[in-house]
Amino acid sequence: MTRTNDRINARRTVLNLARAGVAALLVAAACSTDSILKVENPDTINPPDVATPAGLSALQAGAIGDYAVAFVGDNGGTEGQILVSGSFSDELDNVETFPTRKEYDQRGPIDLKNTTIVAVFRNLLRSTRSAENAAEVIKKVAATPANDSRIAETYSLAGFTYIAMAENWCSGVPVSSADAAGTLIFGNPMTTTELLNTAIKRFDSALAYPTNATVTNLAKVGKARALVDLGQYADASALVTAVPTTFAYNTTHTLALGRQQNGAFVFINQSERFGVANLDGGNGLNFRSANDPRVPWARVPANNVGFDNATPAYYEGKYASETAPVPVANGVEARLIEAEAQLAGGDNTGWLGTLNVLRANTALVPSTFPANFPVLNFPALTPLSDPGTTDGRVDLMFRERAFWLYLTGHRLGDLRRLVRQYGRTANAVFPGGGGAPYVIDGNNKGGVFGSEVNLPVPFDEKNNPNFSECINRAP
């Protein structure tokens, strides 16, 4: 979903407010020679300035932008959640030297003062607060809130931040807020289930404003995703039945500002911090050697190495540039949710049919690649066959999810679900199995893979008197 007009309006609002401020300052200076040197507030826009009908688009655009940074990252300063979870899982390899990134790629132990994790966590909490605040303010200030899709959209983005916390971080994430006067209200640690139920509440709030088909489908897929995380497959499937396979809601990116760029593309294809993985830790999926068109990749040039000047660097081709959109939710995920519900309900024929209908739709496969890529000739997807066993079907279900949803922030949550909902052992599904040598594509990066299965809440949160540590680190 394109938000170009909102962002343009937001920038115009900022510019107009800034011009108004300068004009007022000059008028005051004409009456007082020293007033021009007095700065009452350094903010570009104060909260009251956007809590008006004219300022709501700026408020909404800010929430959308904050979510994109938290989810995708920026032009090289801080990675987003999808890069961290992709590296922690088996989607991406660490091909650089920063010890903070090595810690989570190696699956621990992760220092609670890990500065990279601190930055990603802060961006996620900032996005949560930004989206929730935008939704509440728009509800109060909009001329006709009952049919204002901005409320549903920002509530939905808030819901996705709670899903990200539940799927990627330990149980016990505190989410603080602020009252009307701006006073900080320290949050209590929330269990994984509580985070997911809070996400569902946000999506329900969004669905109370059924004014825009795209945003309604966004909320439905988001709520269904949370229900799947809770093991409520049938309810999740029923929710997305009417969501078309062609539906897509994406983050949008531009070159205008560093924070608006597609961080996945920048960190992998430009700064070479991460690379497309293959059999990560010995038991990860074969994302490269499968030659699957859903995970296009290339090594450019053929002997290229990463930032560490030693590990082979394999670029991703799913996102073609710094301005490529990134899926937040789409119809493909809706069909995968339906397929998993069919599998859980014993409808093996329907399950396989749903997966094969997706595989037959060539329009769903990436077709635009980075400019420096060679001609990519990945073979077309062919129909799947029933593995014939329960375990084999679960393996195939999660493999299809892994390839369709590659580099969209789903994989770590899925690995945890395999343990929590399907009885697999952590060592069987997480890369390295907790003890394998930490070797990436022939380059020994030192030590062995750890055994952590989620991200820890950073040490900074100990400033919250309600928080001491994660409630538990189980999947």
ROZANU-516126 format. One line per field, with one value per residue (C-alpha): residue in one letter; chain; x, y, z. Coordinates in Angstrom, 1 decimal, decimal comma. Each point is the difference from the previous one (the first is absolute). Example, Ala and Ser with C-alpha at 12.3 -4.5 7.8 and 13.67 -1.06 7.14 Angstrom:
residues 2
r (a  s);
c (A  A);
px (12,3  1,4);
py (-4,5  3,4);
pz (7,8  -0,7);
***
This chain:
residues 475
r (m  t  r  t  n  d  r  i  n  a  r  r  t  v  l  n  l  a  r  a  g  v  a  a  l  l  v  a  a  a  c  s  t  d  s  i  l  k  v  e  n  p  d  t  i  n  p  p  d  v  a  t  p  a  g  l  s  a  l  q  a  g  a  i  g  d  y  a  v  a  f  v  g  d  n  g  g  t  e  g  q  i  l  v  s  g  s  f  s  d  e  l  d  n  v  e  t  f  p  t  r  k  e  y  d  q  r  g  p  i  d  l  k  n  t  t  i  v  a  v  f  r  n  l  l  r  s  t  r  s  a  e  n  a  a  e  v  i  k  k  v  a  a  t  p  a  n  d  s  r  i  a  e  t  y  s  l  a  g  f  t  y  i  a  m  a  e  n  w  c  s  g  v  p  v  s  s  a  d  a  a  g  t  l  i  f  g  n  p  m  t  t  t  e  l  l  n  t  a  i  k  r  f  d  s  a  l  a  y  p  t  n  a  t  v  t  n  l  a  k  v  g  k  a  r  a  l  v  d  l  g  q  y  a  d  a  s  a  l  v  t  a  v  p  t  t  f  a  y  n  t  t  h  t  l  a  l  g  r  q  q  n  g  a  f  v  f  i  n  q  s  e  r  f  g  v  a  n  l  d  g  g  n  g  l  n  f  r  s  a  n  d  p  r  v  p  w  a  r  v  p  a  n  n  v  g  f  d  n  a  t  p  a  y  y  e  g  k  y  a  s  e  t  a  p  v  p  v  a  n  g  v  e  a  r  l  i  e  a  e  a  q  l  a  g  g  d  n  t  g  w  l  g  t  l  n  v  l  r  a  n  t  a  l  v  p  s  t  f  p  a  n  f  p  v  l  n  f  p  a  l  t  p  l  s  d  p  g  t  t  d  g  r  v  d  l  m  f  r  e  r  a  f  w  l  y  l  t  g  h  r  l  g  d  l  r  r  l  v  r  q  y  g  r  t  a  n  a  v  f  p  g  g  g  g  a  p  y  v  i  d  g  n  n  k  g  g  v  f  g  s  e  v  n  l  p  v  p  f  d  e  k  n  n  p  n  f  s  e  c  i  n  r  a  p);
c (A  A  A  A  A  A  A  A  A  A  A  A  A  A  A  A  A  A  A  A  A  A  A  A  A  A  A  A  A  A  A  A  A  A  A  A  A  A  A  A  A  A  A  A  A  A  A  A  A  A  A  A  A  A  A  A  A  A  A  A  A  A  A  A  A  A  A  A  A  A  A  A  A  A  A  A  A  A  A  A  A  A  A  A  A  A  A  A  A  A  A  A  A  A  A  A  A  A  A  A  A  A  A  A  A  A  A  A  A  A  A  A  A  A  A  A  A  A  A  A  A  A  A  A  A  A  A  A  A  A  A  A  A  A  A  A  A  A  A  A  A  A  A  A  A  A  A  A  A  A  A  A  A  A  A  A  A  A  A  A  A  A  A  A  A  A  A  A  A  A  A  A  A  A  A  A  A  A  A  A  A  A  A  A  A  A  A  A  A  A  A  A  A  A  A  A  A  A  A  A  A  A  A  A  A  A  A  A  A  A  A  A  A  A  A  A  A  A  A  A  A  A  A  A  A  A  A  A  A  A  A  A  A  A  A  A  A  A  A  A  A  A  A  A  A  A  A  A  A  A  A  A  A  A  A  A  A  A  A  A  A  A  A  A  A  A  A  A  A  A  A  A  A  A  A  A  A  A  A  A  A  A  A  A  A  A  A  A  A  A  A  A  A  A  A  A  A  A  A  A  A  A  A  A  A  A  A  A  A  A  A  A  A  A  A  A  A  A  A  A  A  A  A  A  A  A  A  A  A  A  A  A  A  A  A  A  A  A  A  A  A  A  A  A  A  A  A  A  A  A  A  A  A  A  A  A  A  A  A  A  A  A  A  A  A  A  A  A  A  A  A  A  A  A  A  A  A  A  A  A  A  A  A  A  A  A  A  A  A  A  A  A  A  A  A  A  A  A  A  A  A  A  A  A  A  A  A  A  A  A  A  A  A  A  A  A  A  A  A  A  A  A  A  A  A  A  A  A  A  A  A  A  A  A  A  A  A  A  A  A  A  A  A  A  A  A  A  A  A  A  A  A  A  A  A  A  A  A  A  A  A  A  A  A  A  A  A  A  A  A  A  A  A  A  A);
px (0,0  1,5  0,3  1,7  -2,7  -0,1  3,8  -0,1  -2,8  2,0  3,1  -2,1  -1,4  3,4  1,2  -2,9  0,3  3,7  -0,7  -2,6  2,5  2,7  -2,5  -1,2  3,6  0,9  -3,0  0,9  3,6  -1,2  -1,4  2,9  3,6  0,8  -3,1  1,3  2,7  -2,5  -1,1  -3,2  -0,3  2,4  -2,6  -0,9  -3,6  -1,5  -2,8  -2,7  0,9  -1,0  -3,0  -2,1  -1,8  2,7  2,8  -1,5  1,6  3,4  -0,7  -1,1  3,0  2,3  -1,5  0,4  3,6  0,8  -1,4  2,0  3,3  -0,8  -1,0  2,4  2,8  1,7  2,9  2,6  -0,2  -2,4  -1,5  -3,6  -1,8  0,0  3,8  0,5  -2,5  1,3  3,5  -1,0  -1,8  1,2  -0,9  3,2  3,6  2,3  2,7  1,6  2,0  -2,3  -0,1  -3,5  -1,4  2,1  -1,6  -3,5  1,0  1,9  -3,1  1,7  0,9  -1,4  1,3  -2,9  2,0  0,3  -0,3  -1,5  -2,7  -0,6  -0,6  -2,3  -2,0  -0,3  -1,2  -2,7  -1,3  0,2  -2,1  -2,5  -0,5  -0,1  -2,7  -2,2  0,3  -0,9  -3,1  -1,2  0,6  -1,6  -3,1  -0,4  0,8  -1,1  -3,1  -1,7  1,9  -2,6  1,2  3,6  2,3  3,0  -1,2  -0,3  3,4  1,9  -1,7  1,0  3,6  -0,1  -1,3  3,0  2,4  -1,4  0,2  3,7  0,6  -1,8  1,6  3,6  0,6  -0,1  -3,1  -0,2  0,3  -1,0  -1,8  -0,1  -2,2  -0,7  -3,1  -1,6  2,6  2,9  0,9  1,6  -2,1  2,2  -1,4  -0,1  1,7  -2,3  0,1  0,0  -3,7  -0,8  1,9  -1,9  -3,4  0,9  0,8  -3,4  -1,7  1,8  -1,2  -3,5  0,2  1,0  -2,8  -2,5  0,7  -0,8  0,5  2,8  0,3  3,8  0,2  -2,7  1,9  3,1  -1,7  -1,5  3,3  1,7  -2,6  0,1  3,8  -0,4  -2,6  2,4  2,7  -2,6  -0,7  -3,6  0,3  -3,7  -0,9  3,0  -1,1  -3,6  1,2  2,0  -2,3  -1,2  3,5  1,0  3,3  0,9  -0,3  3,2  0,9  3,6  2,4  1,1  3,5  1,7  3,4  -1,1  1,3  2,3  -2,7  -2,4  2,2  -0,5  2,4  -0,2  1,4  2,6  1,4  0,2  0,7  1,9  1,8  0,3  -0,7  -2,3  -0,3  -2,6  0,6  0,1  -0,2  0,8  1,7  -0,4  -3,7  -1,4  -2,0  1,7  -1,1  2,7  0,6  -3,8  0,1  -3,4  -1,4  -1,6  3,5  2,0  3,7  3,3  3,7  1,1  2,8  0,4  2,8  -1,5  0,5  -1,8  1,1  2,3  2,0  -0,2  -3,5  -1,7  -2,7  -3,2  -2,4  -3,8  -2,1  -3,4  0,4  1,5  1,1  0,0  -3,6  -1,4  -3,2  0,0  -3,1  -1,6  -3,0  -1,3  -2,4  2,8  0,2  -3,8  0,1  2,8  -2,0  -2,9  2,3  1,3  -3,5  -0,9  3,0  -0,9  -3,5  1,1  -1,0  3,2  -1,4  -1,3  3,3  2,1  -2,4  0,3  3,8  0,0  -2,4  2,5  2,9  -1,8  -0,5  3,2  -1,1  0,8  3,7  2,5  0,7  2,0  3,6  2,9  1,6  3,4  -1,4  0,7  -2,9  -1,9  -1,4  -1,5  -2,2  -3,8  -1,7  -1,5  -2,9  0,8  -0,7  -1,4  2,9  -2,3  0,9  -1,1  3,6  0,7  -3,1  0,9  3,5  -1,4  -2,5  2,8  2,3  -2,6  -0,6  3,8  0,4  -3,2  0,6  3,8  1,5  -3,4  0,6  -1,9  2,7  1,1  -3,6  -0,5  3,0  -1,3  -3,5  1,6  1,2  -2,9  -2,9  1,4  2,2  3,3  3,2  1,8  3,2  -1,8  -1,4  2,3  3,3  3,0  -1,9  1,6  3,7  0,9  3,1  -0,8  1,1  -1,7  0,6  3,4  1,2  0,5  -1,2  1,0  -1,8  -3,2  -3,7  -1,8  -3,3  -2,1  -3,4  -1,1  1,3  0,5  -1,5  3,0  1,6  -1,4  -3,4  1,2  -0,6  -3,6  -0,8  -2,5  2,6  2,9  0,6  -1,8  -2,7  1,4  2,0  -2,0  -1,3);
py (0,0  3,3  2,8  2,5  2,7  -0,3  0,4  3,0  1,6  -0,8  1,7  3,0  0,2  0,0  2,6  2,3  -0,3  0,7  3,1  1,2  -0,4  2,0  2,8  0,3  0,0  2,9  2,0  -0,5  1,1  3,3  0,8  -1,5  -0,1  -3,0  -2,2  -1,4  -1,8  -1,7  -3,5  -1,1  -3,4  -1,8  -2,4  0,3  -0,7  0,0  -2,5  2,6  1,0  -3,3  -0,5  2,0  -1,1  1,5  -1,7  -3,6  -1,0  0,9  -2,0  -3,0  0,3  0,1  -3,2  -1,8  1,2  -1,1  -3,5  -0,3  0,9  -2,5  -2,8  0,5  2,3  2,9  0,9  -1,8  1,5  -2,5  -3,1  -0,9  -2,9  -2,1  0,1  -0,9  -2,9  -1,1  -0,2  -1,6  -2,6  -1,8  2,6  2,1  -0,3  2,4  1,0  2,9  0,7  1,8  -2,2  1,3  -1,5  -3,2  -0,6  -0,4  -1,7  -2,5  -0,3  1,2  0,5  3,5  2,8  1,9  3,2  -1,0  3,4  -1,3  -1,8  3,1  2,1  -2,5  -0,4  3,8  0,4  -2,7  1,6  3,5  -1,4  -1,5  3,3  2,0  -2,1  -0,2  3,7  0,8  -2,2  1,5  3,6  -0,5  -1,5  3,1  2,6  -1,3  1,7  -3,4  -2,7  -2,6  -0,3  1,1  -2,8  1,6  -1,2  -3,6  0,2  1,3  -2,4  -2,9  1,1  0,1  -3,6  -1,1  1,5  -2,2  -3,0  0,8  0,1  -3,3  -1,8  1,2  1,0  -1,9  -0,3  3,1  3,0  3,3  2,5  3,4  2,9  3,6  1,9  3,1  2,2  -2,0  -1,7  -3,4  -2,9  -3,1  -3,1  -3,4  -3,0  -1,7  -3,7  -1,2  -0,9  3,4  1,7  -2,0  0,8  3,7  -0,2  -1,6  2,9  2,5  -1,8  -0,2  3,8  0,4  -2,2  2,2  2,5  -2,0  2,8  -1,1  -3,5  0,0  1,0  -2,4  -2,8  1,2  -0,3  -3,4  -1,5  1,5  -1,4  -3,4  -0,1  0,6  -2,7  -2,4  0,9  -1,0  -3,3  1,0  -1,1  -0,3  3,4  1,5  -1,7  1,2  3,5  0,2  -2,0  3,1  1,6  -0,2  -1,6  3,2  2,1  1,7  2,6  1,1  2,4  2,6  1,4  3,0  1,5  3,3  -0,8  -2,7  -1,3  -0,4  -2,5  -3,8  -1,2  -3,6  0,9  2,4  -2,3  -3,1  1,4  3,2  -0,1  -3,8  -0,7  -2,9  -2,6  -2,6  -3,1  -3,6  -3,0  2,5  -1,9  -3,2  -0,4  3,2  0,0  0,0  3,5  0,3  -3,5  -0,6  2,4  1,1  3,1  1,2  0,6  1,5  0,6  0,6  0,4  3,2  -0,4  -3,7  0,2  2,7  0,0  1,9  2,8  -2,3  -0,5  -3,8  -1,4  -0,4  2,6  -1,1  2,9  -0,3  0,7  0,2  3,8  1,6  3,4  2,4  1,0  -3,5  -0,6  -2,7  -2,1  0,5  -2,2  -1,5  -2,5  -2,6  -0,1  -0,3  -3,1  -1,5  0,6  -1,9  -2,8  -0,4  -0,1  -2,7  -2,0  0,3  -1,1  -3,1  1,2  -1,1  0,2  3,6  0,9  -1,2  1,6  3,4  -0,1  -1,1  2,7  2,5  -1,6  0,1  3,8  1,3  3,6  -0,5  -0,7  3,0  1,2  3,2  -0,4  2,3  1,8  -1,7  -3,6  -2,4  -1,5  -2,2  -3,2  -1,8  -2,9  0,4  -1,4  -3,5  -1,7  -1,5  -3,6  -1,1  -1,3  -2,6  0,6  2,5  1,2  0,2  2,1  2,4  0,3  0,8  2,5  1,9  -0,2  1,6  2,7  0,6  0,4  2,1  2,2  0,2  3,2  1,4  -0,6  -3,3  -2,7  0,3  -0,1  -3,1  -1,8  0,7  -1,3  -3,2  -0,6  1,5  -1,3  -3,0  -1,7  0,4  0,5  3,4  -1,7  -1,6  3,2  2,8  0,4  -1,6  -2,2  1,6  -1,0  -0,3  1,9  3,6  -0,4  1,9  -1,2  -1,4  3,0  -0,8  3,1  -1,4  -2,0  -2,0  0,7  0,8  -1,2  3,1  -0,1  3,6  3,5  1,3  3,3  2,4  1,2  3,5  -1,2  -0,6  3,7  -1,0  -0,9  -2,5  -2,0  -2,1  -2,6  -2,2  -2,2  -2,9  -0,7  -3,0  -0,1);
pz (0,0  -1,1  2,5  -2,3  0,3  3,8  0,2  -2,3  2,1  3,1  -1,4  -1,1  3,5  1,6  -2,5  0,6  3,8  -0,3  -2,1  2,4  2,8  -1,8  -0,8  3,6  1,2  -2,3  1,0  3,6  -0,7  -1,4  3,5  2,0  -1,0  2,2  -0,5  -3,2  2,0  2,3  -0,9  1,8  -1,7  -2,3  -1,5  -3,7  0,7  3,5  0,8  0,1  -3,5  -1,5  2,3  -2,5  -3,1  -2,2  1,9  0,1  -3,3  1,4  3,1  -2,0  -2,4  3,0  1,4  -3,4  -0,3  3,5  -0,7  -3,2  1,8  2,8  -2,5  -2,9  1,4  -1,7  -2,3  2,1  3,5  1,6  -1,4  0,4  1,6  -3,1  -0,3  3,6  -0,1  -3,4  1,3  3,3  -2,0  -3,1  -2,6  0,2  0,8  1,7  -2,4  1,9  3,1  2,5  3,2  0,8  -3,1  0,3  3,4  -1,3  -3,3  2,1  2,3  3,1  2,5  -0,6  2,3  1,5  -0,9  -3,6  -1,7  -3,2  1,9  2,1  -3,1  -1,7  3,2  0,5  -3,6  0,6  3,2  -1,7  -2,8  2,4  1,8  -3,2  -1,6  3,1  0,6  -3,6  0,1  3,3  -1,1  -3,5  1,8  2,1  -2,6  -3,4  -1,4  -0,8  2,0  -0,8  -3,6  0,4  -1,2  1,7  3,3  -1,1  -1,7  3,0  2,3  -2,3  0,0  3,8  -0,2  -2,1  2,5  2,7  -2,3  -0,6  3,7  0,5  -2,8  0,4  3,6  3,3  2,1  2,3  -2,3  1,8  -2,1  1,6  -1,0  0,9  1,3  -1,5  1,8  -1,4  3,3  -0,5  1,1  0,6  -1,6  1,7  -1,7  -2,4  -0,8  -3,5  0,2  1,5  -2,9  -2,5  1,7  0,0  -3,7  -0,5  1,9  -2,2  -3,2  1,4  0,6  -3,6  -1,3  1,8  -2,8  -3,1  -2,5  -2,3  -1,5  0,1  3,6  1,0  -1,6  1,7  3,4  -0,9  -1,0  3,0  2,4  -1,7  0,4  3,7  0,2  -1,7  2,5  2,7  -1,8  -1,0  -3,6  -0,9  1,4  -1,9  -3,3  0,3  0,4  -3,2  -2,3  -1,8  -0,3  -3,7  -0,9  -1,8  3,1  1,2  2,6  -0,2  1,6  -2,5  -0,4  -1,6  -0,4  1,5  3,4  1,4  2,3  -2,9  -1,9  -0,1  2,7  -1,1  -3,4  1,4  2,7  -2,3  -3,5  0,7  3,4  -0,2  3,7  -0,6  -2,8  -1,2  2,0  -1,0  2,4  2,8  2,9  -1,9  0,6  -1,5  -3,2  -3,3  -1,0  -2,7  -1,3  -0,4  -3,0  0,9  -1,8  3,2  1,5  -2,8  0,7  -1,7  0,9  -1,7  -1,1  0,2  2,5  2,1  3,8  2,8  2,2  1,9  -3,2  0,5  0,0  -3,5  -0,4  -1,7  -0,9  0,3  -3,1  1,6  0,6  -3,1  1,4  2,9  -1,0  -0,3  2,1  2,7  0,8  3,4  -0,8  -3,3  -1,5  -0,3  3,8  0,1  -2,1  2,1  3,1  -1,6  -1,1  3,6  1,3  -2,5  1,0  3,7  -0,8  -1,8  -3,5  -1,7  -3,5  0,5  1,7  -3,0  -2,5  1,7  -0,1  -3,6  -1,1  1,4  -1,7  -3,4  0,3  -1,7  0,6  3,7  -0,7  0,0  -3,5  0,5  1,2  1,0  -2,9  0,4  0,1  -2,8  -2,0  2,5  -1,4  3,0  -1,0  0,3  3,1  -0,6  1,9  3,3  1,0  3,3  2,2  1,5  3,7  2,6  0,6  -3,7  -0,6  2,9  -1,5  -3,4  1,4  1,8  -3,0  -2,2  2,6  0,2  -3,8  -0,6  3,0  -0,3  1,5  1,3  3,7  0,4  0,2  3,6  1,2  -2,1  1,4  3,5  -1,0  -1,3  3,6  1,9  -2,1  -1,9  2,6  -1,9  2,0  -0,2  -1,1  -2,9  -1,4  1,0  -2,0  1,5  2,3  3,0  -0,3  -3,6  -1,1  -1,0  -3,6  -2,9  -3,5  0,9  2,0  3,7  1,9  3,4  2,7  -0,3  -0,5  3,3  1,2  0,3  -1,7  0,3  0,7  3,5  1,3  0,1  3,3  -0,5  1,0  3,5  0,5  0,0  3,7  -1,2  -1,9  1,1  -2,7  -2,6  1,6  -1,9  -3,2  -1,1  -3,6);
***
